[in-house]
């Protein structure tokens, strides 16, 4: 027997809800921002990009119910899904601030059209039979899928492709009409709260959610305790699905005020717990509960619970809710988190007052004893907390620990590894190898997954503090062909010196043994035979002259800071090389110094240069120095 077509159509509403949430969460909140960071769009340009997204979302949220061009709801929602998919795939190409702003505006506009169209016509695609449960199921599935470890931890390109593909698949659904159960939802389920109060409640909840999300995402210690690791993510996925279904059941049994108040309790608790990093694990339990509770109500209210009947009226109310609460509330929450780094307790209390006042009249009349009991419990708990528990004080961090946090926050792991691959050329170039046991003790480990710049696991034994500082100010000046951008701005405060202190601490117990191995290294006969003095002169000017030329920019800018001021090697005696050494021994020692530097001084090595180029520099220096000596 074939399944009823209206029954099949009703589950298409669940699919549309899940698709919308997955796209918004995994792409708009994660993949798009990570992609912008990779492309180097941050600071003021990033704010402009996010403002473009918010403007697009607000405009289309308000205009979607009034646009008559796409009169059919099926056509309109397909158009929104296709636009969302196109925006996701557009981020795969190289972007600048202008093109990123245009795509962000498209993302916001497409989401505004999609969300308002969805809730305004949800009854058409889902019917009224178990409608709230289906809203909870769609919302819970959306959040759960986003927390699947393989998707959550995927690259932004993979996340963009997944979100865009899902939208295009959803656009192909044969949207029918769920006409089997069209009984009006019971009057007791309809909201008895005024529309302005509903908007204020959702704004307060989205504000709390966005602030907490931004704080977790941008605080490594909190992120490690909430969203990192398969166990955390699977737990979050389970909590989201369970809480979303619970929200739907409570909506049906107790109404929207109970759900909004429960959402506030969970989100408020999460925001207060996040003030202390050691409570991140507990906060990670409350946060998904609060988010799923209000997210179900955010779909259910305009589509099923508002005391209005026509799709156009539902669309207009949804437009105002999503424009004010969704887009504006989210922007305000992120701004608070950026400026304050936390959600102040006084704001949590204010948000609670907004939610509580919306249903206070009914609560006071019908639940006097319960209200008194809650107040007494809160006062007693507050008193016990103040008496028994000392105020939390963040632990004092050493300069090296602060520098490690700077290393993480500035994204150094994106280009530099801290892992020398055993039994490879890396051992001589960047070694010695760090034991795996030491790596496991790091929280979090910073071994990296790619290497666009040199490995830094032993950089403290190969570079001096002064060289590191000079390099941060002008990488290409002291590293020749370096593509690393300047990080001189870190030295406007203590972050730069903290980062240098952390890097100089990176050295192993076998560093001295490795230095001995470097001193035993010699040029191969092939490298010596292929040495080209003319190439050596070019390489010297590119990599060495900045310090070893009288007019070198590094020598002039930092001369007073050098342990031993560098000299012009073409006319001065070679340091660390006996005058009586044979020409062959001089060439060998020059090559060793060129390759690995002089430990304990500001002289760096050029480990990344091929042996033939090191030989060319050595041969050119000896020839030039010899010619000058003969003319004296």
C-alpha positions as CSV (number, residue, x, y, z in Angstrom):
1,X,0.0,0.0,0.0
2,X,1.5,3.3,-1.0
3,X,2.0,5.9,1.7
4,X,-0.4,8.9,1.8
5,X,1.0,11.8,-0.2
6,X,0.0,14.4,2.3
7,X,1.8,12.4,5.0
8,X,5.0,12.4,2.9
9,X,4.6,16.2,2.3
10,X,4.3,16.8,6.0
11,X,7.8,15.5,6.5
12,X,9.1,17.8,3.9
13,X,8.5,20.6,6.3
14,X,10.8,18.8,8.8
15,X,13.5,18.6,6.0
16,X,13.2,22.3,5.2
17,X,13.6,23.3,8.9
18,X,16.7,21.0,9.3
19,X,18.2,22.3,6.0
20,X,17.8,25.9,7.0
21,X,19.4,25.4,10.4
22,X,22.3,23.4,9.0
23,X,23.0,26.0,6.4
24,X,22.9,28.9,8.9
25,X,25.0,27.1,11.5
26,X,27.6,25.2,9.6
27,X,28.1,27.8,6.8
28,X,27.0,31.3,7.8
29,X,28.4,31.0,11.4
30,X,31.4,28.7,10.8
31,X,32.6,28.1,7.3
32,X,32.2,31.6,5.9
33,X,34.1,33.2,8.8
34,X,36.9,30.6,8.7
35,X,37.2,31.1,5.0
36,X,37.5,34.9,5.5
37,X,40.2,34.3,8.1
38,X,42.2,32.1,5.7
39,X,42.0,34.8,3.0
40,X,43.3,37.5,5.4
41,X,40.1,39.4,5.8
42,X,39.9,40.6,9.4
43,X,39.6,43.8,11.4
44,X,37.6,46.6,9.8
45,X,37.1,44.8,6.5
46,X,35.6,41.8,8.4
47,X,33.2,44.1,10.2
48,X,32.1,45.6,6.8
49,X,31.5,42.1,5.5
50,X,29.4,41.0,8.5
51,X,27.5,44.3,8.3
52,X,26.6,43.5,4.7
53,X,25.2,40.1,5.8
54,X,23.1,41.7,8.5
55,X,21.8,44.4,6.2
56,X,20.8,41.8,3.6
57,X,19.1,39.7,6.3
58,X,17.2,42.5,7.8
59,X,16.0,43.9,4.4
60,X,14.8,40.6,3.0
61,X,13.2,39.6,6.4
62,X,11.1,42.7,6.2
63,X,10.5,42.8,2.4
64,X,9.9,39.1,1.8
65,X,6.2,39.1,2.8
66,X,5.6,42.2,0.7
67,X,7.3,41.1,-2.5
68,X,4.8,39.9,-5.1
69,X,7.3,38.9,-7.8
70,X,7.5,35.2,-6.6
71,X,3.9,34.7,-5.6
72,X,4.0,30.9,-5.1
73,X,5.5,29.8,-1.7
74,X,7.0,26.8,-3.4
75,X,8.8,28.9,-6.0
76,X,9.9,31.4,-3.4
77,X,11.4,28.9,-1.0
78,X,13.2,27.1,-3.9
79,X,14.6,30.5,-5.0
80,X,15.9,31.1,-1.4
81,X,17.5,27.7,-1.2
82,X,19.2,28.0,-4.6
83,X,20.5,31.5,-3.6
84,X,21.8,30.1,-0.3
85,X,23.6,27.3,-2.2
86,X,25.1,29.7,-4.7
87,X,26.4,31.9,-1.9
88,X,28.1,28.9,-0.3
89,X,29.8,27.7,-3.5
90,X,30.9,31.3,-4.2
91,X,33.2,31.3,-1.2
92,X,35.4,28.6,-2.8
93,X,37.0,31.1,-5.0
94,X,39.5,33.8,-4.0
95,X,37.8,36.8,-2.4
96,X,38.8,40.3,-1.4
97,X,36.9,42.6,1.0
98,X,34.5,43.9,-1.7
99,X,33.6,40.5,-3.2
100,X,33.3,39.0,0.3
101,X,30.8,41.8,1.2
102,X,28.7,41.1,-1.9
103,X,28.6,37.4,-1.1
104,X,27.8,38.2,2.6
105,X,24.9,40.4,1.4
106,X,23.6,37.5,-0.7
107,X,23.9,35.1,2.3
108,X,21.9,37.4,4.5
109,X,19.3,38.2,1.8
110,X,18.8,34.5,0.9
111,X,18.5,33.5,4.5
112,X,16.0,36.4,5.1
113,X,13.9,35.2,2.2
114,X,14.2,31.5,3.1
115,X,13.4,31.8,6.9
116,X,10.4,34.1,6.5
117,X,8.9,32.1,3.6
118,X,9.4,28.9,5.5
119,X,7.6,29.9,8.7
120,X,4.9,31.8,6.9
121,X,3.9,28.7,4.9
122,X,5.0,25.9,7.2
123,X,1.5,24.6,7.7
124,X,1.1,24.1,4.0
125,X,4.2,21.8,4.0
126,X,3.7,20.2,7.4
127,X,0.0,20.4,8.4
128,X,-1.2,20.6,12.0
129,X,-1.0,17.0,13.0
130,X,1.9,16.7,15.5
131,X,3.1,20.0,14.1
132,X,5.1,21.1,17.2
133,X,6.8,17.8,17.4
134,X,7.9,18.0,13.8
135,X,9.2,21.5,14.4
136,X,11.2,20.2,17.3
137,X,12.4,17.3,15.3
138,X,13.5,19.5,12.3
139,X,15.3,21.9,14.7
140,X,17.0,19.1,16.6
141,X,18.2,17.3,13.5
142,X,19.6,20.5,12.2
143,X,21.7,21.2,15.3
144,X,22.7,17.5,15.7
145,X,24.0,17.2,12.2
146,X,26.1,20.3,12.7
147,X,27.8,18.7,15.7
148,X,28.8,15.5,13.8
149,X,32.6,15.6,14.4
150,X,33.5,14.9,10.7
151,X,31.4,17.9,9.6
152,X,32.1,20.2,12.5
153,X,35.9,19.8,12.2
154,X,36.0,19.8,8.4
155,X,37.8,22.5,6.4
156,X,35.7,25.5,5.5
157,X,35.7,24.4,1.9
158,X,34.2,21.1,2.8
159,X,31.6,22.7,5.1
160,X,30.7,25.2,2.3
161,X,30.2,22.4,-0.2
162,X,28.1,20.3,2.2
163,X,25.9,23.3,3.2
164,X,25.5,24.4,-0.4
165,X,24.8,20.9,-1.7
166,X,22.1,20.3,0.9
167,X,20.3,23.5,-0.1
168,X,20.3,22.5,-3.7
169,X,19.0,19.1,-2.9
170,X,16.3,20.6,-0.7
171,X,15.3,22.9,-3.6
172,X,14.5,19.8,-5.6
173,X,12.0,18.4,-3.1
174,X,8.6,17.9,-4.7
175,X,6.8,20.2,-2.3
176,X,3.2,19.1,-1.8
177,X,0.4,20.1,0.5
178,X,0.0,18.4,3.8
179,X,-3.8,18.6,3.8
180,X,-4.6,15.6,5.9
181,X,-4.9,17.2,9.3
182,X,-5.9,20.8,9.2
183,X,-7.5,21.2,12.6
184,X,-6.6,24.5,14.3
185,X,-4.1,24.2,17.1
186,X,-5.8,24.4,20.4
187,X,-6.5,27.9,21.7
188,X,-4.5,27.1,24.9
189,X,-1.4,26.7,22.8
190,X,-1.7,30.1,21.2
191,X,0.5,32.7,22.7
192,X,-1.1,34.9,25.3
193,X,1.9,37.3,25.3
194,X,1.7,40.5,23.3
195,X,3.8,40.6,20.1
196,X,6.2,43.4,21.3
197,X,6.9,41.2,24.4
198,X,7.6,38.2,22.1
199,X,10.1,40.2,20.0
200,X,11.8,41.5,23.2
201,X,12.0,38.0,24.6
202,X,13.6,36.5,21.5
203,X,16.0,39.5,21.2
204,X,17.2,38.9,24.7
205,X,17.7,35.2,24.1
206,X,19.5,35.6,20.8
207,X,21.7,38.3,22.3
208,X,22.7,35.9,25.1
209,X,23.2,33.0,22.6
210,X,25.4,35.1,20.2
211,X,27.5,36.5,23.0
212,X,28.2,33.1,24.5
213,X,28.9,31.6,21.1
214,X,31.5,34.3,20.2
215,X,33.2,34.0,23.6
216,X,33.5,30.2,23.3
217,X,34.6,30.3,19.7
218,X,37.4,32.9,20.4
219,X,38.6,31.6,23.8
220,X,40.9,28.6,23.3
221,X,40.5,27.4,26.9
222,X,36.7,27.5,26.7
223,X,36.6,26.1,23.2
224,X,38.7,23.1,24.3
225,X,36.3,22.4,27.1
226,X,33.1,22.6,25.0
227,X,33.5,22.0,21.2
228,X,36.7,20.2,20.7
229,X,36.9,16.4,20.6
230,X,34.4,13.8,19.3
231,X,33.0,13.1,22.8
232,X,32.1,16.7,23.3
233,X,30.5,17.0,19.9
234,X,28.5,13.8,20.1
235,X,27.3,14.9,23.5
236,X,26.2,18.3,22.1
237,X,24.4,16.6,19.2
238,X,22.4,14.4,21.6
239,X,21.6,17.3,24.0
240,X,20.4,19.4,21.1
241,X,18.1,16.8,19.7
242,X,16.7,15.9,23.1
243,X,16.2,19.5,24.2
244,X,14.5,20.4,20.9
245,X,12.0,17.6,21.3
246,X,11.5,18.5,24.9
247,X,10.8,22.1,23.9
248,X,8.1,21.0,21.4
249,X,6.5,18.8,24.1
250,X,6.5,21.7,26.7
251,X,5.2,24.1,24.1
252,X,2.2,21.8,23.6
253,X,1.6,21.2,27.3
254,X,2.6,24.5,28.9
255,X,2.7,27.2,26.2
256,X,5.4,29.5,24.9
257,X,6.2,31.4,28.1
258,X,7.4,28.3,29.9
259,X,9.7,27.4,27.0
260,X,11.2,30.9,26.7
261,X,11.7,31.1,30.5
262,X,13.4,27.7,30.5
263,X,15.6,28.8,27.6
264,X,16.7,31.9,29.5
265,X,17.5,29.8,32.6
266,X,19.8,27.5,30.6
267,X,21.4,30.3,28.5
268,X,21.8,32.6,31.5
269,X,23.5,29.8,33.5
270,X,25.8,29.1,30.6
271,X,26.8,32.8,30.3
272,X,27.6,33.1,34.0
273,X,29.6,29.8,34.0
274,X,31.7,31.0,31.1
275,X,33.1,33.8,33.2
276,X,35.2,31.1,34.9
277,X,37.1,29.0,32.3
278,X,37.3,26.0,34.8
279,X,33.5,25.8,34.5
280,X,33.4,25.4,30.7
281,X,32.4,21.8,30.8
282,X,29.3,22.6,32.9
283,X,28.5,25.6,30.6
284,X,28.7,23.2,27.6
285,X,25.7,21.3,29.0
286,X,23.5,24.3,29.6
287,X,24.3,26.2,26.4
288,X,22.8,23.6,23.8
289,X,19.7,23.2,26.0
290,X,19.0,26.9,26.0
291,X,19.7,27.3,22.3
292,X,17.5,24.4,21.2
293,X,14.6,25.4,23.5
294,X,14.3,28.9,22.1
295,X,15.2,27.9,18.5
296,X,12.1,25.6,18.4
297,X,10.0,28.5,19.7
298,X,11.5,30.8,17.1
299,X,10.0,28.6,14.3
300,X,6.9,27.5,16.1
301,X,5.6,30.9,17.2
302,X,5.1,32.7,13.9
303,X,4.1,29.6,12.0
304,X,1.8,27.8,14.5
305,X,1.2,29.7,17.8
306,X,0.6,33.3,16.9
307,X,-3.1,34.3,17.0
308,X,-3.2,35.1,13.2
309,X,-4.3,32.9,10.3
310,X,-3.0,34.1,6.9
311,X,0.4,33.4,5.5
312,X,0.9,37.1,4.8
313,X,0.3,38.0,8.4
314,X,2.5,35.2,9.7
315,X,5.3,36.4,7.2
316,X,5.1,40.0,8.4
317,X,5.4,39.0,12.1
318,X,8.2,36.6,11.3
319,X,10.0,39.3,9.4
320,X,9.9,41.6,12.3
321,X,11.0,38.9,14.7
322,X,13.9,37.8,12.6
323,X,15.0,41.3,11.6
324,X,15.0,42.6,15.2
325,X,15.7,39.5,17.3
326,X,17.6,37.4,14.8
327,X,19.9,39.8,13.0
328,X,20.0,42.8,15.3
329,X,20.1,40.8,18.5
330,X,22.9,38.6,17.1
331,X,25.0,41.6,16.1
332,X,24.5,43.2,19.5
333,X,25.5,40.0,21.3
334,X,28.7,39.6,19.2
335,X,29.6,43.3,19.8
336,X,29.2,42.8,23.6
337,X,31.4,39.8,23.5
338,X,34.1,41.5,21.4
339,X,34.2,44.6,23.7
340,X,33.8,43.0,27.1
341,X,35.0,39.4,26.6
342,X,32.1,38.1,28.8
343,X,28.4,38.6,29.4
344,X,28.1,40.8,32.5
345,X,25.9,39.3,35.3
346,X,23.8,42.5,35.3
347,X,22.9,41.9,31.7
348,X,21.9,38.3,32.4
349,X,19.6,39.7,35.1
350,X,18.2,42.3,32.7
351,X,17.5,39.7,30.0
352,X,15.8,37.5,32.6
353,X,13.6,40.5,33.6
354,X,12.6,41.0,30.0
355,X,11.6,37.3,29.6
356,X,10.0,37.1,33.0
357,X,7.9,40.3,32.7
358,X,6.3,39.1,29.5
359,X,4.5,36.4,31.5
360,X,4.7,37.8,35.0
361,X,1.1,38.7,35.3
362,X,-0.1,35.2,34.6
363,X,2.7,33.8,36.8
364,X,1.8,36.0,39.8
365,X,-1.9,35.2,39.5
366,X,-1.6,31.4,39.0
367,X,1.8,30.5,40.5
368,X,2.2,32.6,43.6
369,X,3.6,29.8,45.8
370,X,5.9,28.6,43.1
371,X,7.2,32.1,42.5
372,X,7.9,32.6,46.2
373,X,9.7,29.3,46.4
374,X,11.9,30.1,43.4
375,X,12.9,33.5,44.9
376,X,13.7,31.9,48.3
377,X,15.9,29.2,46.6
378,X,17.7,31.8,44.6
379,X,18.4,34.0,47.6
380,X,19.6,31.1,49.7
381,X,21.8,29.8,46.9
382,X,23.3,33.2,46.4
383,X,24.1,33.5,50.1
384,X,25.7,30.1,50.3
385,X,27.7,30.8,47.2
386,X,29.0,34.1,48.6
387,X,29.8,32.6,52.0
388,X,31.4,29.3,51.1
389,X,33.1,29.9,47.8
390,X,35.9,32.5,47.4
391,X,35.7,34.7,44.4
392,X,37.3,33.2,41.4
393,X,40.6,34.7,40.4
394,X,42.1,33.8,37.0
395,X,45.4,32.1,37.5
396,X,48.5,34.2,36.9
397,X,50.3,33.2,33.7
398,X,54.0,33.3,33.1
399,X,55.3,35.3,30.2
400,X,55.9,32.0,28.3
401,X,52.3,30.9,29.0
402,X,50.9,34.2,27.8
403,X,53.1,34.0,24.7
404,X,51.6,30.5,23.9
405,X,48.2,32.1,24.0
406,X,49.3,34.8,21.6
407,X,50.7,32.1,19.3
408,X,47.3,30.3,19.3
409,X,45.2,33.5,18.9
410,X,47.2,34.9,16.1
411,X,46.8,31.6,14.1
412,X,50.6,30.8,13.9
413,X,49.6,27.1,13.7
414,X,48.1,27.7,10.3
415,X,51.5,28.1,8.7
416,X,54.0,26.6,11.2
417,X,54.3,23.1,12.6
418,X,55.8,22.1,15.9
419,X,56.7,18.5,14.9
420,X,59.9,17.3,13.3
421,X,59.1,14.2,11.3
422,X,61.5,11.4,12.4
423,X,63.8,9.7,9.9
424,X,63.5,12.5,7.4
425,X,65.5,15.5,6.2
426,X,63.6,17.5,8.8
427,X,65.8,16.1,11.6
428,X,68.9,17.9,10.4
429,X,67.1,21.0,9.2
430,X,64.8,21.7,12.2
431,X,65.6,19.0,14.7
432,X,66.0,17.4,17.1
433,X,62.8,15.3,17.2
434,X,60.4,16.0,20.1
435,X,59.3,12.8,21.9
436,X,55.7,12.0,21.4
437,X,55.2,11.8,25.2
438,X,56.1,15.5,25.4
439,X,53.6,16.4,22.7
440,X,50.8,14.6,24.5
441,X,51.4,16.7,27.5
442,X,50.6,19.9,25.6
443,X,47.1,21.4,26.1
444,X,46.2,21.8,23.3
445,X,49.0,20.2,21.2
446,X,50.3,22.6,18.5
447,X,51.9,20.1,16.1
448,X,50.1,21.7,13.2
449,X,48.8,20.0,10.1
450,X,50.8,21.8,7.4
451,X,54.0,23.7,7.0
452,X,54.1,26.9,4.9
453,X,56.9,28.3,7.1
454,X,59.7,26.6,9.0
455,X,59.0,24.2,11.8
456,X,59.2,25.9,15.2
457,X,59.5,23.0,17.7
458,X,63.2,23.8,18.4
459,X,63.3,27.4,17.3
460,X,64.6,28.6,20.7
461,X,67.8,26.8,20.0
462,X,68.2,28.2,16.5
463,X,67.1,31.8,16.7
464,X,67.8,34.6,19.3
465,X,65.2,36.8,20.9
466,X,66.5,39.8,18.9
467,X,66.3,38.0,15.6
468,X,62.7,36.8,16.3
469,X,61.7,40.4,17.2
470,X,63.3,41.8,14.0
471,X,61.6,39.0,12.0
472,X,58.2,39.9,13.4
473,X,58.6,43.5,12.4
474,X,59.8,42.7,8.8
475,X,60.0,39.0,7.9
476,X,61.1,39.5,4.3
477,X,64.0,41.7,5.4
478,X,65.7,39.0,7.4
479,X,64.3,35.9,5.7
480,X,64.7,36.8,2.0
481,X,61.7,35.3,0.2
482,X,59.5,35.1,3.3
483,X,55.7,35.5,2.6
484,X,54.9,36.0,6.2
485,X,53.1,39.3,7.0
486,X,54.4,41.7,9.6
487,X,53.3,41.3,13.2
488,X,55.0,44.4,14.4
489,X,51.6,45.6,15.8
490,X,52.0,43.0,18.6
491,X,54.8,45.0,20.1
492,X,52.4,48.0,20.8
493,X,51.7,46.1,24.0
494,X,53.2,43.1,25.8
495,X,51.9,40.5,23.4
496,X,55.0,40.8,21.1
497,X,57.5,40.2,23.9
498,X,55.4,37.4,25.3
499,X,55.3,35.7,22.0
500,X,59.1,36.0,21.6
501,X,59.5,34.6,25.1
502,X,57.4,31.6,24.2
503,X,59.3,30.9,21.0
504,X,62.7,31.2,22.7
505,X,61.5,28.6,25.2
506,X,61.0,26.0,22.5
507,X,64.0,23.8,22.7
508,X,64.7,20.2,23.7
509,X,67.1,18.5,26.1
510,X,69.1,17.2,23.1
511,X,69.6,20.6,21.5
512,X,73.3,20.7,22.3
513,X,73.8,17.2,20.9
514,X,72.0,18.4,17.7
515,X,74.4,21.4,17.5
516,X,77.3,19.0,17.5
517,X,75.7,17.1,14.6
518,X,75.3,20.4,12.7
519,X,79.0,21.2,13.3
520,X,79.9,17.9,11.7
521,X,77.9,18.5,8.6
522,X,79.8,19.2,5.4
523,X,79.1,20.1,1.9
524,X,78.8,17.2,-0.5
525,X,81.3,17.1,-3.4
526,X,78.4,17.5,-5.8
527,X,77.3,20.8,-4.1
528,X,80.9,22.1,-4.2
529,X,81.3,21.2,-7.9
530,X,78.0,22.9,-8.8
531,X,78.7,26.0,-6.8
532,X,78.3,29.3,-8.8
533,X,80.0,32.4,-7.4
534,X,77.8,34.7,-9.3
535,X,74.7,33.1,-7.8
536,X,76.5,33.3,-4.4
537,X,76.7,37.0,-4.7
538,X,73.0,37.3,-5.5
539,X,72.1,35.1,-2.6
540,X,74.4,37.1,-0.3
541,X,72.7,40.3,-1.2
542,X,69.3,38.7,-0.7
543,X,69.8,36.9,2.6
544,X,73.0,38.3,4.3
545,X,73.6,41.9,3.2
546,X,70.7,43.3,5.4
547,X,73.0,42.6,8.4
548,X,76.5,42.3,6.9
549,X,76.5,45.4,4.8
550,X,77.3,48.8,6.3
551,X,74.1,50.2,4.7
552,X,72.0,47.1,5.5
553,X,68.6,48.0,6.8
554,X,68.7,45.6,9.7
555,X,72.2,46.6,10.7
556,X,71.3,50.3,10.7
557,X,68.0,49.8,12.5
558,X,69.1,47.4,15.2
559,X,72.8,47.8,15.6
560,X,72.7,48.9,19.2
561,X,70.7,45.8,20.1
562,X,73.0,43.1,18.7
563,X,75.1,41.1,21.1
564,X,78.0,41.4,18.6
565,X,77.3,44.0,15.8
566,X,77.5,42.2,12.4
567,X,80.4,43.2,10.2
568,X,80.9,43.4,6.4
569,X,82.1,39.8,5.7
570,X,83.6,40.8,2.4
571,X,86.3,43.0,4.0
572,X,86.4,41.9,7.7
573,X,87.9,38.8,9.3
574,X,85.6,35.9,9.6
575,X,84.3,35.4,13.1
576,X,84.5,31.9,14.6
577,X,87.1,30.8,11.9
578,X,90.8,30.6,12.7
579,X,93.0,32.8,10.5
580,X,95.4,29.8,10.0
581,X,92.7,27.5,8.7
582,X,93.1,26.1,5.2
583,X,91.0,27.4,2.4
584,X,89.0,24.1,2.4
585,X,88.4,24.3,6.2
586,X,87.4,27.9,5.8
587,X,84.9,27.0,3.1
588,X,83.5,24.2,5.3
589,X,83.1,26.4,8.3
590,X,81.5,29.2,6.3
591,X,79.0,26.7,4.9
592,X,78.2,25.4,8.4
593,X,77.5,28.9,9.7
594,X,75.5,29.8,6.6
595,X,73.4,26.7,7.0
596,X,72.9,26.6,10.8
597,X,74.0,30.0,12.2
598,X,76.1,30.4,15.3
599,X,74.3,29.2,18.5
600,X,74.2,31.7,21.4
601,X,74.4,34.7,19.0
602,X,72.1,36.7,16.8
603,X,73.4,35.0,13.7
604,X,70.6,32.8,12.3
605,X,71.0,29.8,10.0
606,X,69.5,29.5,6.5
607,X,68.5,25.8,6.9
608,X,66.0,26.0,4.0
609,X,68.7,26.8,1.4
610,X,69.8,23.9,-0.8
611,X,73.4,22.7,-0.3
612,X,74.4,24.0,-3.7
613,X,73.3,27.5,-2.8
614,X,75.1,27.4,0.5
615,X,78.2,26.3,-1.4
616,X,77.8,29.2,-3.9
617,X,77.7,31.7,-1.0
618,X,80.7,30.2,0.6
619,X,82.8,30.1,-2.6
620,X,81.8,33.7,-3.5
621,X,82.7,35.0,0.0
622,X,86.1,33.3,-0.1
623,X,86.9,34.6,-3.6
624,X,85.8,38.1,-2.8
625,X,87.6,38.2,0.5
626,X,90.7,36.7,-1.1
627,X,90.8,39.3,-3.9
628,X,90.5,42.2,-1.5
629,X,93.2,40.7,0.7
630,X,95.6,40.5,-2.3
631,X,95.0,44.2,-3.2
632,X,95.8,45.5,0.3
